[in-house]
């Protein structure tokens, strides 16, 4: 019998394991990961940005956890000598009609207690000489890191505290009672006093197995990137973002320096026909049928039809993709880009067609389910882990920690 079983070996699940040991050093903890390696999906396929929290609604978990998480993630990397770079970023208005949106975003950043600055063309050119813009917000606390390396350190800390991590164990069924939880995998059955579901792209399904039917479904959106050729990386000094379209829930194509020197350009955002589908040709009948049969998806699609079609065209047309990039850096050409990686965003969507904007956690009898944790979850992972542990109701009163 375990004290805690964490379903999902991504950065949020592993961070939660570290937080459990910080609060309960004698706990018996198991992490179950269905893949053969940890941090294989959202964590291992993201842009590696340490976000500031500027975009998120003041007072939301995303705003709070991103702001605090950027600090705790930086401190964690410093403590364990994980390579990172607090390089800062600029959010650039390239059109006259974007200036009011930039002002609104700046005000939101101030409400989120961020030390940001509005800058003009001259200072923007000093920071990013090749960028075209009328004005910008400078976000000095943004940075970059390899979140897979962070996840590996989290895993090391769990093992050092006596925790177990089992890879290649896919959860097939969950039975929850007032006393504990029984978790069946394709290989073995486990018993635990508490289960914490950090299943990412599969989190809603694990919640349903446990007996909870949240009014949401994970709808996967694939983000496709190009990379700048090595001889063109000098065009990007830091992180360069456009002003986001307030009517479309993604940030738009941008330029991201990576740990190791590469520069990613993108992403677009298109519906994936497989929850873990990183290629255009990836298809899973169950995943596809679930989305196509979900009324919430069609309500979303009708609302954002124009933007969605533009994203699809950009997915299949490099010229259109480059045209979007040229709004920020006009001298970029098709020849400067080579195909890059893709990632899948596990976006929770409600039945009324509304996107779940904030991190969403369901607390059960003996389980906690993280059912919406897309970006900036990696940045916020340490804070999310602490929050999850705190949300296990009256933990100290209800259970006695086993001796490992």
Residue, then its C-alpha position, 0 to 999 in steps of 0.5 A: x500500500x502506497x501513501x501516494x500514487x502519481x499518475x503521469x511522469x511529466x513535469x507537473x507530476x514529478x514536481x508534485x512528487x518533490x513537493x510531497x516529500x518536502x511536506x511528508x519526508x517519510x511518505x511512500x510515493x510511486x509515480x506511474x508513467x505509461x511511456x518508456x521515458x519521463x517527460x515525453x509529451x507536453x514537457x518534452x515538446x515545449x518551447x522551453x520558455x520560463x514565462x512571466x505571467x503577463x498574459x493571464x487574467x489577474x487573480x487567476x492561478x495561471x497569473x499567480x503561479x507563472x509569476x511565482x513559478x518563474x522565480x522558483x524555477x530560476x532558483x531551482x535551476x541555480x541550486x542544481x546547476x541546470x543550464x538556463x538563461x534569463x534573457x528577457x523578451x519583447x512583445x511587439x506591436x507591428x501595426x497601428x491597430x495593435x498599439x491599444x492592445x499592447x497598452x491593455x497587455x501592459x496594464x495587465x502585466x502591471x496588475x500581475x505585479x510584473x516589473x515590465x516596461x513600455x519601450x519605443x522603436x529606438x530601444x526596441x532596435x537596441x534589444x532586437x536590431x532586426x525586429x520591425x515594430x512601432x512599440x513593445x513591452x520589455x519583459x526582463x524576467x522571461x527566460x529559457x531552460x530545458x524542461x526535460x532536464x528539470x524533470x530529470x532532476x525532479x525524478x532524481x530527488x524523488x528517488x533519493x527520498x525513497x520514491x519509486x518511478x515505474x515507466x511503461x505502466x499505463x493506467x487501465x482502470x481506477x477504483x476509488x473508495x473512502x479508504x483508498x484507491x486501486x489502480x490497475x495497469x496493463x502489468x500490475x495492480x497497485x493500492x494507495x491511500x491517495x491518487x494524484x492524476x497529472x495525466x496531461x493529455x489523458x487527464x480527463x480520461x483518468x478522471x472518468x475512470x475514477x468516477x468523475x465526469x467533469x464538464x470538459x474534454x481535452x482537445x489536442x492542438x498541435x503546434x508546428x515549428x520551423x528552426x532558423x538555419x545556424x547562419x541566421x540565428x543572429x537575427x534573434x537575440x532574445x525572445x520575440x513575441x507578437x501582440x496576441x489576438x484577444x479573440x484567439x486563445x493562442x499567442x501567435x508565431x514567435x521566435x524563441x532562443x533555445x538552450x543550446x543556441x537553436x532558434x525556433x520560429x512558430x508555432x501555428x495551432x491546428x487541431x491534432x487528430x491524435x492526442x499524442x500526434x506530433x506529425x500531420x499524418x498521425x491519426x487515432x480513431x478514438x481520439x478523432x471520434x471523441x473530438x468530432x462527437x463533442x458539441x463543445x468543439x463545434x461551438x468553438x470551431x464556429x466561433x473561431x472559424x476564420x482564425x482556425x482556417x488561417x492556422x490550417x493554411x499556414x500548416x500546409x503553406x511554408x510561404x504563409x508561415x513565413x509571411x507571418x514571421x516577416x511581420x516581426x522580422x521582415x528580412x526572414x525568407x523561406x530559405x532561412x528556415x528548416x522544419x522543426x519539432x512539433x508539440x501538442x497542447x492539452x487544452x481543456x474545452x467545456x461543453x458550451x464551447x468555452x476554453x478552460x482558461x485557468x489551471x483546473x483541479x478536481x478534488x475527489x474522495x481520495x484523489x486529486x485530478x489536474x484536468x487542465x495544465x497547458x502552458x505555462x504549466x512547465x514554468x509554474x510546475x513547482x508552484x502547481x505541485x505545492x498547490x496540489x499537495x495543499x489541496x489534498x483535504x485535511x491530509x494530516x488528519x485523515x491519514x498516517x504516513x507509512x514507513x517506507 
